[in-house]
């Protein structure tokens, strides 16, 4: 969405200059991490944990390797976000 002066009102803006300590991070990665930070690491971690638990404990879907891997991936993501929340 654009404002009257033509600028977007997105809370996550692409940086004009990338800090030197992120030289191994692509522009897309930097913007993605900034959007995670804006939304809040702890809240996102809680959401992923909730989705994991709903799928695992409140679903009648049988789990094969693909589903087990997907649930493990969610766990890896939420634990990483929890660590990021503790560091910030």
Secondary structure as UniProt FT lines:
FT   TURN            4..5
FT   HELIX           20..22
FT   TURN            23..24
FT   HELIX           27..39
FT   HELIX           41..57
FT   HELIX           65..87
//
